[in-house]
Amino acid sequence: MVRAAAPRRSSRDDIPVARRSRPPQRVRRSGSGLFLACCFVFGGSLAAVLFGPSLVSRFTPSVSGVEGIAERPTEDGRLLGHFPYPEADQSALVEISPGLMLQVDAAEALRSMRRAAAADGIDLRLLSGYRSHSLQKGIFFDVKSARNQTASERAKVSAPPGYSEHSTGLAVDLGDGDDPGTNLSQSFESTPAFRWLQDHAAAYHFTLSFPIGNIQGVSYEPWHWRFEGSSDALRLFEPARRLAQTR
């Protein structure tokens, strides 16, 4: 018995296969028809040779990864647990603190959230915002080298360049101004600022990116929050949200 071929699993990246809507009609062949058919076949073959590689590259996901990291991205695009993110357009960024920038929508939401926190006696500090791919490269590789870490070890606490939420201009690192010793430390979870964020951050469209036991395999970062209050932000972080929902 011959088994029928299993149906191909579809995805958003699949190119639909054309199907006939009715059986092909019998065509009377003639000399001119045969000549045209030959021309068509020759032309199609020539086009495949000339343009095939460029067309394939348009529809084939990049698996090049990052120079200096032996590992390659997984099928869903993640590299060492981190999703890829574009670098924010500079024209979309505003300075929210000296030397710290965010996309406009995220900056406005953060200002509102900090005012509300201050009204409740919480000194919510912005420690980090937008980072270019170039800056993230230095943060990743320089510290990796200084600490003699593997790329996998480094990625537990810092994203490779091109894979950091900070590069979108939509992610922030927050601290408690009354307890600066907890900055960028898991001990930040014991501060009034973190408890306030747990209760109120969602109202300003901020969500904790890497909670305890996150499925991305990134170390718990109670200080790292991302803004999801715009259509662009929702689109960028949709893969991360979808993955988190599979737990």
PyMOL commands that set and color helices and strands:
alter all, ss='L'
color gray80, all
select helices_A, chain A and resi 31-59+90-92+104-119+133-146+151-155+165-168+180-182+186-190+192-204+231-244
alter helices_A, ss='H'
color red, helices_A
select strands_A, chain A and resi 93-97+100-103+124-128+171-176+206-208+224-227
alter strands_A, ss='S'
color yellow, strands_A
deselect
rebuild
show_as cartoon
